Amino acid sequence: MGLNKDESIDMPLKSSGPSGGQSGAFVRFLNIVERLGNLLPHPITLFAMLCMAVIVISGIAGYFELSITDPRPVGSSGRSEDGLIHVVSLMNAEGLRMIVSNLVTNFTGFTPLGTVLVALLGVGIAERSGMLSAAMRSLVMGTSKRLVTLTIVFAGIISNTAAELGYVVLIPMAAMIFHSLGRHPLAGLAAAFAGVSGGYSANLLLGTVDPLLSGITEAAAQMIDPVYTVGPESNWYFMFVSTFLITILGALVTEKIVEPKLGKYDASEAAVDLSHQKMDSVSALEKRGLKAAGIAILLLSALLALTIVPEGAPLRNPETGLVADSPFLKGIVAFIFICFAIPGLVYGKVVGTMKRDKDVIDAMSHSMSSMGMYIVLVFFASQFVAFFKWTNLGAVLAVSGADALSAIGLTGPLVFLLFIMMCGVINLMLGSASAQWAVTAPIFVPMLMLIGYAPETIQAAYRIGDSVTNLITPMMSYFGLILAVASQYKKNLGIGTLIATMLPYSIVFFIGWTLFFFLWVFVLEMPVGPGAATYYTP
């Protein structure tokens, strides 16, 4: 299980697969994806290069005084007096002063940075105490054999609230569960992988990805509307219901397509001795800890309800008295922190993993130490977003794109089909959700806003495209880990076999989730989240 992302990319494609052999066309497709992915630099390097590209392009465009008509109504915030959007050059003295004087504040003021780190502090306590692992084992191992597939996919989706827990704990455990039941272990691995990664954006709870993406969306939306805000809860309704959709689809694909193609498992194919493979059941002490943590969650929920539900409650909007645009929704990250930290602490006290304050501090420190790469990436991503906004290149591209869509008559809901497909294709080569959205949001959020769609709806569509191809891209950061786990059960298993196993999930998730998006948003006319609009009007 020591393979990293780069090692997995360099492994050769094998001809074996669940269907008994991959077609030449499919192998060529996988080879193209692999080669294109290898051409991309590290996401951090990519953002550094994009920063330099924005500076140079802005200098060229500024020299030729490039501008475009501002489509916003006269008097709108941010609209210039001459009614034009001018490209601002950063390749001059004024641009240099702007870059140097704002380098630090671009980074520290980047919304996703603080929100993700604060949420992760609470998740770190819950994870380090052992609560999340025990809860997941209790959920999966305590279910009936008839519902085990459904439960594994569901547990995979829920695990996304706790960062890498699903990849590190659930996926290997799912393979072991299927093997212990006499089923093909790769089918269990695939079911868990489908939930954890294919259902990455679906969840019953808000997780660290929600404030991360909403912060990027808000920054992109403010290129058109400087006062527009996008909260972490902006997609919660849609993602909550999507949890059940992906659970059902994932279980059906596993039992109707993937497992029959894999056939009966032959233990002689294993690369390791499986005779001693066993799962640790949830001990009596862990059960007591989970019960205590559950009581803590109920008490927290009751306390929180007192601050939200009654008329005039302190966390309602003080001006309107509504929950919409309230301190509760604006401070949702604080509640994510509390609702993981306190139950995690209670669990740790009961089972003995959190005996003193140093254990809690170590848990939070450990969660922060794992974010080093993310913090470095955010530094360069925040500069790119700021540069893109200062130069007005994002606004010019958005207006030009919106004009092009209007010219060909593609301004209706069908535009989201192309948008979701595009996001899925980009995700094949740029596996990080935050990195991909930081690059594409400044272009597509303003563009789709200009043809009348709200940022919250645009973000929900992006999350579908970003999730469904996670399963078939070697660029996904945990792909090497999944490949290593799968290789324990099938010797000489290569990237092609794993991708061919997961491809049915990607296809079914793309079709089913996209159709559900259109049904939810445009047929039922339901909001994607609390207070979220479907359409944008300046």
CORBELJO-V854315 format. One line per field, one symbol per residue. psi: psi as a letter, one per 20 degrees, with the letter a starting at -180 (. if undefined). burial: 1 if it has 16 or more other ideal C-beta (glycine too) atoms within 10 Angstrom, else 0. Layout:
# CORBELJO-V854315
psi: ???
burial: ???
This chain:
# CORBELJO-V854315
psi: jjpaghhhhiqqpqiqrhjjpqqhhgghghhggggghhhprqhghghghhghgggghhgghhhjlprqpoiqqpiqpiprhijqoppppjlaghgghgggijgghgghjoghgggggghhgghgghghiigggggghgggijrqhhjggghggghgghiiildjggghggghhhggggghjjrphhhggggghgggghkhiqqhqpahhghghhgggghghihgnijpqorhjhjggghghhghghgggggggghhggghhhappohiiqirojhjprqprorhghghghgghgggggggggghhhiggqpjqhjrohgijrhpkrhghhkhhhhgggiggghgggghhgijinhrhhhgghghhghhhijgggggghghhhggggghggijhggghgggghhghhhjjmiahhhhghgggghgghhhinipgggghhghgighghghhhjjqqhghggggghghhghjhijpiiphjghgghgghihioqkpaggggghhighgggggggghghhghggghgilqqirpjpqhqpp.
burial: 0010100110101100110001000110010011001000001101110110011011101100011101110000001000001111111000100110000001100111101110111111111111111111111110100001111111111111111011111111111111100011111111111111111111111111111111111111111110011111111111100110111011111100111011001000010001001000010001001101100100000001000000001011100000101111100110111011111111111110110000110011001000100100111111111111111111111110110010000010001100111011011111111111111111111111111011111111111111111111111101111111111111001111111111111101110111011001100000111111010100
